[in-house]
Amino acid sequence: MSFWKEKTLGEMSQDEWESLCDGCARCCLHKLQDVDTEKVYYTSVACQYLDQNSCQCEHYLQRHDLVPNCVMLTPAHMEEYAWLPDTCAYRLLHEGKELFWWHHLVSGSMNTVHEANISVNGKCISESHVHPDDFEEKIIHWVEQ
């Protein structure tokens, strides 16, 4: 059963909700927001706890204790997550769109997000190696899907 086609985000179990994450780790990148336009820009600077090879948090269960501003996505606050990438399953489903072919729930493989060049694997640097004043120099632009 394709639960993501049958249920709303709010109807999903915690396990179903968690399984929507495609493992791209784009949400683990630092973002900058233009104060005038409110536009959000992604940088290539990743959270220090991101395993850049697997694109998984090394301390997922403790992430909010370690990084207090780490966002915990919930169905009830989807309107606040317009900053999520256009490829994000949470955003796609919230907007009534289909998951991409490379999403593991569609493809059956956690590797297709990397094979499709969607993940940050090999494309970022740990925040521990970049001074916060230099984040603006690390702004990146996504290629549209």
C-alpha positions as CSV (number, residue, x, y, z in Angstrom):
1,M,0.0,0.0,0.0
2,S,1.2,3.5,-0.8
3,F,0.2,5.1,2.5
4,W,1.4,8.5,1.3
5,K,-1.2,8.4,-1.4
6,E,-4.0,7.2,0.9
7,K,-3.4,9.3,4.0
8,T,-3.0,13.0,4.7
9,L,0.2,14.0,6.5
10,G,-1.8,14.4,9.7
11,E,-3.2,10.9,9.5
12,M,0.2,9.2,9.2
13,S,1.7,7.3,12.0
14,Q,5.1,8.5,13.4
15,D,6.9,5.7,11.5
16,E,5.1,6.6,8.3
17,W,5.9,10.3,8.8
18,E,9.6,9.6,9.5
19,S,9.8,7.3,6.4
20,L,8.9,10.3,4.2
21,C,12.3,11.7,4.6
22,D,14.2,11.0,1.4
23,G,17.6,11.3,3.0
24,C,18.8,14.2,0.9
25,A,20.0,16.1,4.0
26,R,19.3,19.5,2.4
27,C,17.4,20.5,5.5
28,C,20.7,20.0,7.4
29,L,22.4,22.8,5.5
30,H,22.6,26.3,7.0
31,K,20.3,28.7,5.3
32,L,20.4,32.5,5.1
33,Q,17.3,34.7,4.8
34,D,17.2,38.0,3.0
35,V,15.6,40.4,5.5
36,D,14.0,42.5,2.8
37,T,12.6,39.8,0.5
38,E,12.4,37.0,3.1
39,K,13.9,34.7,0.4
40,V,15.8,31.8,1.8
41,Y,19.2,30.8,0.4
42,Y,20.8,27.5,1.1
43,T,24.5,27.3,1.8
44,S,26.9,24.4,1.3
45,V,27.6,24.5,5.1
46,A,26.2,21.5,6.9
47,C,25.4,20.8,10.5
48,Q,28.5,19.4,12.3
49,Y,26.5,16.3,13.1
50,L,25.7,15.4,9.5
51,D,27.4,12.3,8.3
52,Q,28.1,13.6,4.8
53,N,28.5,10.2,3.2
54,S,25.2,8.7,4.4
55,C,23.4,12.0,4.7
56,Q,22.1,11.0,8.1
57,C,22.4,12.8,11.4
58,E,25.0,11.1,13.6
59,H,22.9,12.0,16.7
60,Y,19.4,12.0,15.3
61,L,17.6,11.2,18.6
62,Q,19.5,13.9,20.5
63,R,19.7,16.4,17.7
64,H,17.4,18.9,19.4
65,D,19.4,18.9,22.6
66,L,22.6,19.3,20.7
67,V,21.3,21.9,18.2
68,P,18.4,23.7,19.8
69,N,17.4,25.4,16.5
70,C,17.3,22.1,14.6
71,V,13.7,22.1,13.2
72,M,11.5,19.2,14.1
73,L,9.1,18.8,11.2
74,T,5.5,18.1,12.1
75,P,2.3,17.9,10.0
76,A,0.7,20.6,12.1
77,H,3.2,23.2,11.0
78,M,3.6,22.5,7.3
79,E,2.7,26.1,6.4
80,E,5.9,27.2,8.2
81,Y,8.2,25.0,6.0
82,A,8.1,26.9,2.7
83,W,11.9,26.9,3.0
84,L,12.1,23.2,2.4
85,P,13.5,22.3,-1.1
86,D,11.1,21.7,-3.9
87,T,12.2,18.1,-4.0
88,C,11.3,17.4,-0.3
89,A,8.7,14.7,0.2
90,Y,7.0,16.6,3.0
91,R,6.6,19.7,0.9
92,L,5.6,17.7,-2.2
93,L,2.8,15.8,-0.4
94,H,1.7,19.0,1.5
95,E,1.3,20.7,-1.9
96,G,-0.6,17.7,-3.4
97,K,2.2,16.6,-5.6
98,E,3.7,13.2,-6.4
99,L,7.0,11.9,-5.0
100,F,9.9,11.8,-7.5
101,W,11.0,8.5,-9.0
102,W,14.2,8.5,-6.9
103,H,12.4,8.7,-3.5
104,H,13.0,5.4,-1.7
105,L,9.3,4.8,-1.2
106,V,8.9,4.8,-5.0
107,S,12.2,3.3,-6.1
108,G,12.6,0.8,-3.2
109,S,16.2,1.9,-2.6
110,M,17.7,4.4,-0.2
111,N,20.5,4.9,-2.7
112,T,18.5,6.5,-5.6
113,V,18.4,9.9,-3.9
114,H,22.2,9.8,-4.2
115,E,22.2,8.3,-7.7
116,A,19.9,11.0,-8.9
117,N,22.3,13.6,-7.5
118,I,19.7,15.1,-5.1
119,S,21.4,14.5,-1.8
120,V,24.2,16.7,-0.4
121,N,26.6,13.8,-0.5
122,G,30.0,15.2,-1.5
123,K,28.6,18.7,-1.9
124,C,29.0,20.3,1.5
125,I,31.4,21.2,4.3
126,S,30.9,20.9,8.0
127,E,30.1,24.1,9.9
128,S,33.1,23.3,12.1
129,H,35.3,24.3,9.2
130,V,33.6,27.5,8.2
131,H,33.3,30.8,10.2
132,P,29.7,32.0,10.4
133,D,30.7,35.3,8.8
134,D,31.7,33.3,5.7
135,F,28.4,31.5,5.2
136,E,27.2,34.0,2.6
137,E,30.2,33.0,0.4
138,K,28.8,29.4,0.5
139,I,25.3,30.1,-1.0
140,I,24.3,27.5,-3.5
141,H,21.6,27.2,-6.1
142,W,19.6,24.1,-6.8
143,V,19.0,22.8,-10.3
144,E,15.2,22.5,-10.8
145,Q,13.8,19.0,-11.1
